[in-house]
């Protein structure tokens, strides 16, 4: 089992760092209290689910016990557990600016200045910084750079084509799907609804599929959209986007959108992406 402990200064990017590991397949726990670290380690090692990679965020929010973390980690090492400690920090000016932008109070100085809280936290976490496997200064890092730096530090390279894609067919008459990143309108294609023999059949029926795919515009649309996806998906992946929701809509969501969504899902699977396909309005009257 591989384990990473993330600690560091408030505002240094620990949330972004743990999200990077979560996307890389780690089981992550934020703000884990020091007293339960050893027990959590043991339970995870004995888990029947076969947890292979763990990541914990332990920091000054547990100010009562954070001073005991070096001893706790030393005891885990003596028991044969392997882990890496990653410590994140940033300059005082950058931390002050980040707290100002988010309008949050520093956890160690809720009634005082950010500078006061940072000074207290630095002193409290100094022993951890000394024993860290990696120290990352995030002052000049944007979220994408921090993500890459984090994965490189713990030698957890991002899997090729790690972007997960959700494809949803839907009917415009019932509204857009929530949280769709891209919406494709296929209402310009000939509608099987106006074919008596196809009207009551669904887009998963082979006769409806054959009718939609027999249209010249359908094949041209698929070719153009697949070309665009081949361009976009690797770039979304490279920028650190872990999830994309593509919605394909027709009038009622029972015929054209179902066929097109299915074909696009198949194409992206052939490109090597993990694709989930759903038909939101397929069974509506």
N, C-alpha and C positions, 0 to 999 in steps of 0.2 A: 504494500500500500504506500502510495506517495502522498505526502502531506506538506502543505505550505501554510505558514503562519504569517499573516500580514499585520503589521503594526505601523505606527508613525504618527505624525502630527495631524491634528484636526485641520481639514481643509487641504490636505496634501494629495487627495485623490484616491483614498482607499476604496471608496465605493466603486469607482471606475475600474480599479485594479481587480477587485473580486469579481466583477461582472465579466472581465476578460477571461478569468479562470473558469467561471461558470460556463461560458460559451465554449471553452476548451474541454468540457466534460468533467469538471471537478464538482464534487458535492460541497457546497459552500454554506458557511454559517457566519453571519455578521454579528458582531458584538457578543462573542462568547465569553462568559465569565471564567476567569482563571481557575477557580476551584473545580469546575466540571470538565476541564480540558482532558485530564487523564482518563476519566470515566468515559468521555465521549470517544476518545481514541480507542479504548478497549472495546467498547460496544461496536464501533465501526469496523474494527478488525474482525470481530466475530459475526458480523452481519451476514445473513444468508443471501442477501441481495448482491453480495460481492462488490462492495464499494472499493474501488481501486485508487481513486484520487480524492483527497480532501483538502479543503482550504478554510482557514479560520481567520476572522478579523478580530484581533484582541488589542484594545488600545486604552487610552486614558478615560474612556467613559466608565470603565471598571476601576476607578481611581483607588478604591479600597484595597484591591488585590493585585493591581498591575505590577507592583514592585516584587511580587512573588513569581512572576512569569519566568525569569531566567532560571530559578530553581526548579520550577515545574518542567521546563524544557530539558534541563539537565537530567532529571529523573527519568523522563521519557527516553532519552538517549541511552541511559544505562540499561533500560529494559529492552533495548534493541530496536526501538522505533526510529525511523528515518524522517527527517523533515528539513525544510529550509525556512529561514526567517527573513522576510523581506521588509525593510524599513523604508517608509516614504517620508520625504520632507520637502520643504520649499522655503524660499527666503521669507523673512518677516514681512517685507513689503507686499509680496504676492499673496501671502496668507491673509493679510489685512484687507487687501483688495477683494479676495474671494469671499470673505465674510461680509464685506460691505455690499457686494453684488447680490448675495443671497439673503441679506438682512437677518442672518442668524447670529445668535450669541455664542461666544466661545464656551464649551462645556465646563471648562475649569475657571471661568470668570464670568458667570452669568450676569453679575451686576456691575462688572468692571469693564475695562477696555480689552480689545482683542490682543493688544500687545502684552498686557499683563497675563492673559490666559496663555499665550504662546510661550512666554518666559517660564511660567510654572510648568507647562507641559514638557518643554525641552529638558528641564531639570529632572522631571519625573521619569522620562523615557530614556535618559542618557545611558543607563546600563543596558537597555535593550539595543540601542544603536550600536554599542560596542561589540555585541555578540552577533549582530545581523550577518546573514550570509550575503545579502545584497542591500546596498543603500541606494535609493533612487531619488534624485532631486527632480521634482516635477515642475520647477519654476518656469521652465521654457517649453514644457511639453503640452501639446493639445491632447484631447481624449484619444485620438487615433494613435499618436506617438506613444502615449502612456501604455495603451493596450499592447502595442508591439514590444515595448521595452519590458513589460511585465512577463509576457510569454517567453521572450528571449532569456530573461533572468532565471526563470524556473525550468528552462529547457522544455517548454511545452508548445512546440510549433503548432500553428493553426493548421488544421487539416485542409487539404485542397478541396474546394467546392463545399465548404462548411456551411454556406448560406442555406437556410431552410426556407422553402417556398410553400405558401398556402395559396391554392387556386380555388376560387369560389365562383360558381355560376349563380346568377340571380336575375330577378325580373325588376325592371325599373319601376313598374307600377306599384311595387311593394317597398320601394326605397333602396338607397345604397347600403351595402354592407358596412358595418362599423369598422373603422380602422383600416380600410383598404388603402394601400400605398399607390396602386395603379388601377385605373378603371378603364376597361375596354368596352366600347359600345358596338355591338354587332347587329343593331336593328336595321341596318341598310340591306342585309342579306334577305333573299326571298324567305317568306315565313311559311313553314310547314302547317301552321294553324289553318291556313286557307286551302289546304288540300284535304278534301273530305276523308280520304283514306288514312291521313296522317294526323288529323286534328286531335284525336283523343289518345294518340300514342306519345310516349315520352322521348326525350332526347337520347336516352340510352338504348332505345329500340333500333335495331340494325337498319330498318327501313327509313327511319328519320335520319340516321347518321349518313346513309347513302345519298339521301336527297340533299342534305346540306353540303356534303363534300363534293357533290356533282356540280355545284355552282362554280363558275370560273372565278368569280370574285372571292369565294371562300378560299380557294387554293392560293390566290395571289395574296390575300390577307395573311394567311398562315405563314407564307414564305417571308413576307415583309416583317411580320411581328417576331418570328423566330430569329430573323437576322438582328433585329433590335435587341432581343433578349440575350443573344450571344455577345452583343456589345456591352449591355448594361450589367448583367449578372456578375461577371468577374470584377467589374469595377465597384459594384456594391459590396462584394465580398472583400475586396482589397481595402476598402474604406472602413471595414470593421462592422458593417451591417450584418447582423446574424439572422434576420428574419425579413421576408418580403411577402406581402399579401397582395396578390393579383386578382382582381374581380372582373369577371366577364359578364356583361348584361345584355339581355334582349327584352322584349316587352313583358312577357309573363314569366320568364325564367324556366321554361319547360322544354324548349326545343333547341333553338340556335345556340344560345349561350352554353347549354349543356354539352353540345357537340364540340364547340370551339374550345371550351375549358378543358375537356378531356384530351383533345389533341395537343394543346399546349403543355399540359401536364406530362404527357408521354414524351414530348420533345425535350423538356427540361430534365426529365429522368435520364434520357439518353445522353444529355450533356454531363451527367454525373451529379446532379443535385438531388437532395432529399425533398420530395414533393408530396404534399397532402392535398387531395382533391375532395371537394364537397359541393353539393348542389342544394343551395338554400331553399329554393322555391319549386323544386321538382314535383312535389306532391300537393301543391296548392291547386285548388279548383280554378 
